[in-house]
Amino acid sequence: MSEPAASYNIHETKTQLSRIVERVERGEEVIICRAGTPVARVVPLAGTIRRRGRGVLRDQLHLAEDWDSPSVNDAIADDFGAGS
């Protein structure tokens, strides 16, 4: 049987946030309470999020000469029902 989740009241959470996050990073679940009543559960993310750097599509996207022309903008607005 697994141990119950650690619980912290709001004040403890404010003062010990770094320690709480470290526990969650190690895979623990933490419960945050207000006046003894659980109000939130902090759990580890299911997986890592890998973000690619800025500019990764450089030289892979090619825009038409008129990509920002009034006629193209009007056509897009019409497609979304926002035409004038």
Beta strands, then each sheet from edge to edge (+ up, - down):
strand 1: 6-9
strand 2: 30-34
strand 3: 37-42
sheet 1: 1+ 2+ 3-
end
